[in-house]
Amino acid sequence: MICAASAATLEEFEYCERLSIQAKADKSAPSGAPPLLPCFAVHPQMVLALGNAPQKILQENLSVLDTLAAQGRLCAVGETGFDLYNAAFRETEKAQDELFAAHLETALRYDLPVVIHSRRAAHKVFANSAGLKKCRAVVFHSWSGTVGEGEALLRRGINAFFSFGAVIMLNHREAVRHKAQRCCAAFPSERLLTETDAPFQPPRGREFSRYADIKAVLEAMEALRGGAAVCGEAGMEKIIENNFKSAFY
């Protein structure tokens, strides 16, 4: 199955790019596309993580983003967005706003999809809906909003895709899991994507997640959608593959 990998440093991106090139050279790989698409962005959490002197490093990484996009090496801008999870992150909100604006400008200039990270920041996403509407596609990584919020984004004309990982399984807090499951069951099938968020969001009993966990996520999604009788003979895997191509190609 084709997948995308988001990098937050040039070193990470180049590693993903090497894997992509190797996969493309593999004669057994699906024709026409490498199974790994490398993406890059300055993650919103980096503002806090860099501490006292972030500006120079952030500007250098934004320059890397623009260079990769200009060279045609970038498959999507992401993860970008907003993280207002706690007081420490909220103190960096202004810097996050500036970063997001720069990322959105790059995505629009080079006609690239955007992968959104949003924690406790739905209001920021809606505030930027006019810009997001202009994007080729907007992938909401590990969607944590409500059914109503997702539907509202679609009504605003955003070409939105909602990605779900192990949170729809049985390894997260009950309230969080149930909200994600409701969204996964309610959204139009052509708007769904799956992820592992590797190495994060591991299945119960494991320290880390891995690419192979996507099978279990797909099975959970298919069950929430009514099983094979509803999802078709090929199941959710074919639906997700088609959605992925719609979002990233």
C-alpha distance (Angstrom), angle and dihedral (degrees) to the residues before:
residue distance angle dihedral
M1 . . .
I2 3.79 . .
C3 3.81 114.7 .
A4 3.80 141.5 175.1
A5 3.81 127.1 -130.8
S6 3.80 122.8 -157.6
A7 3.80 119.3 -145.2
A8 3.80 127.7 -166.4
T9 3.82 97.9 -169.8
L10 3.80 133.1 44.6
E11 3.80 89.6 -117.4
E12 3.81 91.2 56.0
F13 3.79 91.4 46.3
E14 3.79 93.9 50.6
Y15 3.80 90.3 50.0
C16 3.82 90.7 52.7
E17 3.78 90.3 44.6
R18 3.82 91.5 54.0
L19 3.80 90.1 51.2
S20 3.79 89.4 49.3
I21 3.80 92.8 50.9
Q22 3.80 91.5 47.7
A23 3.79 91.2 49.5
K24 3.80 91.8 48.8
A25 3.81 89.8 53.8
D26 3.80 90.2 52.3
K27 3.81 106.3 103.8
S28 3.79 91.0 -152.5
A29 3.82 92.4 58.8
P30 3.84 119.2 102.1
S31 3.78 111.6 -81.3
G32 3.78 119.8 -105.1
A33 3.80 101.7 20.4
P34 3.80 139.2 50.8
P35 3.80 112.6 -119.1
L36 3.82 90.3 -126.6
L37 3.80 122.9 58.1
P38 3.83 114.9 -166.1
C39 3.81 117.3 -138.3
F40 3.79 131.0 -178.2
A41 3.81 139.7 -163.6
V42 3.77 142.7 142.3
H43 3.79 99.2 -100.8
P44 3.83 112.8 -130.5
Q45 3.81 90.4 -124.8
M46 3.82 89.8 62.6
V47 3.80 91.3 76.8
L48 3.80 90.6 67.1
A49 3.81 95.3 35.3
L50 3.81 93.3 56.5
G51 3.79 91.9 59.4
N52 3.78 121.9 -171.8
A53 3.82 104.3 7.9
P54 3.79 108.4 29.6
Q55 3.79 101.6 137.4
K56 3.82 99.1 81.7
I57 3.81 93.6 46.1
L58 3.79 92.6 45.3
Q59 3.80 91.5 51.0
E60 3.80 90.7 48.4
N61 3.81 90.5 52.6
L62 3.79 91.8 47.2
S63 3.80 87.1 53.4
V64 3.81 88.9 51.9
L65 3.81 89.2 51.4
D66 3.78 92.3 53.2
T67 3.81 92.9 45.3
L68 3.80 93.6 50.6
A69 3.80 90.7 48.2
A70 3.82 92.9 47.4
Q71 3.81 90.5 49.9
G72 3.79 91.9 52.5
R73 3.80 92.4 -119.3
L74 3.79 96.3 117.5
C75 3.81 122.7 87.9
A76 3.82 96.9 -175.4
V77 3.80 141.9 -5.5
G78 3.77 107.0 -114.6
E79 2.90 164.3 -165.1
T80 3.76 90.3 9.7
G81 3.77 129.0 136.2
F82 3.79 137.0 80.5
D83 3.79 137.4 -40.1
L84 3.81 115.5 -170.5
Y85 3.78 95.8 155.7
N86 3.81 96.6 135.6
A87 3.80 142.7 -0.5
A88 3.80 93.7 -83.1
F89 3.80 92.5 54.8
R90 3.80 91.8 43.6
E91 3.80 89.6 58.5
T92 3.82 88.0 63.8
E93 3.81 94.3 51.1
K94 3.81 95.3 112.5
A95 3.81 92.0 51.9
Q96 3.80 89.8 46.7
D97 3.81 89.3 52.8
E98 3.80 90.7 53.3
L99 3.79 92.7 47.0
F100 3.77 92.9 49.5
A101 3.81 92.2 49.9
A102 3.81 89.6 53.2
H103 3.80 91.9 48.9
L104 3.79 93.1 47.7
E105 3.79 91.0 50.2
T106 3.81 90.7 52.7
A107 3.80 92.5 47.6
L108 3.80 91.8 51.4
R109 3.79 94.5 44.0
Y110 3.80 93.1 52.8
D111 3.82 97.5 31.6
L112 3.80 94.5 -119.3
P113 3.81 130.3 154.8
V114 3.80 117.2 -109.5
V115 3.82 125.7 -133.9
I116 3.81 110.8 -153.0
H117 3.80 127.6 -150.2
S118 3.80 109.4 -166.0
R119 3.81 126.2 171.5
R120 3.78 117.7 173.2
A121 3.80 87.0 -23.6
A122 3.81 106.8 104.6
H123 3.81 89.4 128.9
K124 3.81 89.7 59.0
V125 3.79 91.3 52.1
F126 3.80 91.8 50.7
A127 3.80 90.7 46.4
N128 3.82 87.8 58.4
S129 3.80 96.3 42.3
A130 3.81 93.9 112.3
G131 3.80 90.5 59.9
L132 3.79 93.8 40.9
K133 3.81 89.8 52.7
K134 3.82 87.9 64.5
C135 3.81 93.3 55.3
R136 3.77 121.0 102.7
A137 3.82 89.1 -125.7
V138 3.80 137.1 -14.5
V139 3.81 117.9 -149.2
F140 3.79 115.0 -163.3
H141 3.79 104.6 -149.3
S142 3.80 114.3 -142.5
W143 3.80 92.5 -7.3
S144 3.80 109.8 -135.0
G145 3.78 100.9 171.2
T146 3.78 130.9 98.7
V147 3.79 130.5 -90.4
G148 3.80 89.3 -107.5
E149 3.81 93.3 52.1
G150 3.79 92.1 50.5
E151 3.78 92.4 48.2
A152 3.81 90.1 48.2
L153 3.81 91.3 54.8
L154 3.80 90.3 52.1
R155 3.81 90.9 48.6
R156 3.79 88.8 54.3
G157 3.78 88.7 61.8
I158 3.80 98.2 -105.4
N159 3.80 113.0 149.2
A160 3.80 89.0 -131.6
F161 3.80 129.7 178.1
F162 3.80 121.1 -171.4
S163 3.80 117.7 -146.1
F164 3.80 124.5 -157.6
G165 3.78 131.8 -170.2
A166 3.77 137.0 174.0
V167 3.80 90.3 -37.1
I168 3.82 88.1 86.2
M169 3.83 88.6 58.9
L170 3.79 127.9 69.6
N171 3.79 102.2 -81.4
H172 3.80 105.7 85.3
R173 3.79 138.2 70.5
E174 3.78 109.5 -66.2
A175 3.81 97.5 -119.2
V176 3.82 93.2 48.4
R177 3.80 92.1 46.0
H178 3.78 94.1 49.1
K179 3.81 93.1 49.8
A180 3.80 91.6 50.8
Q181 3.80 91.3 45.9
R182 3.80 91.7 51.7
C183 3.80 90.4 52.3
C184 3.78 92.8 45.3
A185 3.81 90.8 52.2
A186 3.81 95.8 43.2
F187 3.81 106.1 43.5
P188 3.82 119.5 91.3
S189 3.80 109.3 -89.8
E190 3.82 91.2 -122.8
R191 3.84 89.2 62.6
L192 3.83 97.9 56.5
L193 3.79 130.7 103.3
T194 3.80 133.2 171.3
E195 3.80 131.9 -139.5
T196 3.79 144.2 170.9
D197 3.82 97.6 -151.2
A198 3.82 83.1 -146.2
P199 2.96 126.6 -127.4
F200 3.82 88.8 16.7
Q201 3.84 129.2 65.0
P202 3.82 95.1 39.3
P203 3.80 121.1 -171.8
R204 3.79 115.7 -101.1
G205 3.78 113.7 -67.9
R206 3.80 96.5 21.9
E207 3.78 131.1 98.0
F208 3.80 96.5 -145.8
S209 3.78 139.0 22.2
R210 3.81 123.8 -127.5
Y211 3.79 138.8 -165.1
A212 3.82 92.4 -98.0
D213 3.82 89.3 63.9
I214 3.79 89.1 75.7
K215 3.81 88.7 85.1
A216 3.81 91.5 61.8
V217 3.82 91.1 46.2
L218 3.80 90.2 51.8
E219 3.80 90.9 49.7
A220 3.80 91.2 50.7
M221 3.79 91.2 48.5
E222 3.80 92.4 48.8
A223 3.80 90.7 51.0
L224 3.81 90.8 50.9
R225 3.80 90.2 49.8
G226 3.80 93.9 54.1
G227 3.80 102.8 -88.1
A228 3.78 132.1 -92.5
A229 3.80 92.4 -43.7
V230 3.80 88.7 66.9
C231 3.81 100.7 29.6
G232 3.80 95.2 49.5
E233 3.77 134.2 -114.8
A234 3.82 94.3 -62.8
G235 3.81 90.8 49.1
M236 3.79 127.4 -150.7
E237 3.79 93.6 -39.8
K238 3.81 93.1 74.3
I239 3.79 92.2 42.7
I240 3.82 91.3 51.6
E241 3.80 92.1 46.2
N242 3.80 90.8 54.1
N243 3.81 91.2 46.2
F244 3.79 91.3 49.8
K245 3.80 91.1 53.5
S246 3.81 90.1 48.0
A247 3.80 90.9 52.9
F248 3.80 100.9 41.6
Y249 3.82 105.1 29.4
